[in-house]
Amino acid sequence: QVQLVEYGGGLVQAGGSLRLSCAGSGFTFSSYAMGWFRQAPGKEREFVGAITWFGANIGIADSVKGRFTVSRDNAKNTLYLQMNSLNPEDTAVYYCAASRAVYSRLIDDYDYWGQGTQVTVSS
């Protein structure tokens, strides 16, 4: 059974940091590109950042560029999102996803999705 599970969400003050993790199982993690998406209340799900199976950057959303970093550890079947200098606009449910596409920022190109983890940033 394919499964992606996000960890590390929570409540943090503006300017703080959080590190999210996503554990994958039931598929060949090391053969998939992995991405992070987020969805704020009343808004559509949007791309945050992603990484190829071999560790190359697929892209970072302009809204988080310079603050967020995507990384992965294939030996642990784990994807990470380091979030620094958080602001209230970063409040959202964060989802990890797996894609058979080599490079993609498109939601429709991602095959497997986690249930999401809530990140809330207060002032």
C-alpha positions in Angstrom: 0.0 0.0 0.0 1.5 3.3 -1.1 1.7 5.7 1.8 3.1 9.2 2.4 3.0 10.6 5.9 4.0 14.2 6.8 5.5 15.1 10.2 6.6 18.2 12.0 3.7 20.7 11.6 2.6 22.9 14.4 2.2 26.4 15.7 5.2 28.8 15.5 5.6 32.6 15.9 6.5 34.8 12.9 10.2 34.7 12.3 10.6 31.2 13.6 11.5 27.9 11.8 10.0 24.5 11.3 11.3 21.4 9.7 8.8 19.1 8.0 9.4 15.5 7.1 7.6 13.1 4.8 8.0 9.3 5.0 7.2 7.2 2.0 6.5 3.5 1.7 4.9 1.1 -0.7 6.7 2.4 -3.7 10.2 2.9 -5.0 10.9 6.2 -3.2 14.3 6.6 -4.8 12.8 6.5 -8.3 10.3 9.3 -7.8 10.6 13.1 -7.8 9.2 14.4 -4.5 7.5 17.7 -3.9 5.8 19.9 -1.3 2.6 21.7 -1.8 0.4 23.8 0.5 -3.1 24.9 0.8 -4.3 27.9 2.8 -7.9 28.3 3.8 -10.0 29.5 0.9 -7.2 29.1 -1.6 -6.2 26.6 -4.1 -3.3 24.1 -3.5 0.0 25.6 -4.7 3.4 24.4 -5.4 6.1 25.1 -2.8 9.2 23.2 -4.0 10.4 19.8 -5.3 13.4 17.7 -5.8 14.3 15.0 -8.4 15.1 11.4 -7.4 18.8 12.2 -7.7 18.6 15.4 -5.6 18.4 18.2 -8.2 16.2 21.2 -7.6 12.9 21.2 -9.5 12.0 24.7 -8.3 11.0 26.9 -5.4 7.9 29.1 -5.3 8.8 32.8 -5.4 6.8 33.3 -2.2 9.2 31.1 -0.2 12.5 31.4 -2.2 15.4 32.1 0.1 13.4 30.9 3.1 12.5 27.3 2.4 14.8 24.4 1.4 13.7 21.0 0.0 16.0 18.0 0.6 15.7 14.2 0.6 17.3 11.1 2.0 16.7 8.1 -0.2 18.2 5.7 2.3 15.5 6.7 4.8 12.7 7.1 2.2 12.2 10.6 3.6 11.6 14.1 2.1 12.3 17.3 4.1 11.2 20.9 4.0 13.2 23.3 6.1 11.2 26.5 6.7 12.9 29.6 8.0 11.7 33.2 8.6 8.1 32.1 8.7 5.3 34.6 8.4 1.5 34.4 8.8 1.1 34.0 5.0 2.8 30.6 5.3 -0.1 29.3 7.4 -1.5 26.3 5.4 -1.8 22.6 5.3 1.5 21.3 3.8 1.4 18.2 1.6 4.1 16.0 0.3 3.7 14.2 -3.0 5.5 11.8 -5.3 5.8 12.1 -9.1 6.9 9.8 -11.9 7.8 12.9 -13.9 11.5 13.8 -13.9 10.8 17.5 -13.5 7.4 19.0 -12.7 5.8 21.6 -10.6 2.3 20.6 -11.7 -0.2 19.1 -9.3 -1.5 16.7 -12.0 1.9 15.2 -12.5 2.1 14.0 -8.9 0.8 10.4 -8.4 0.8 9.9 -4.6 -0.2 12.3 -1.9 0.1 12.5 1.9 -2.7 13.6 4.2 -1.0 16.9 5.0 0.3 18.5 8.2 -0.9 21.9 9.5 1.5 24.8 9.9 0.2 27.8 11.7 2.3 31.0 12.0 1.2 33.6 14.5 2.3 37.2 14.8 
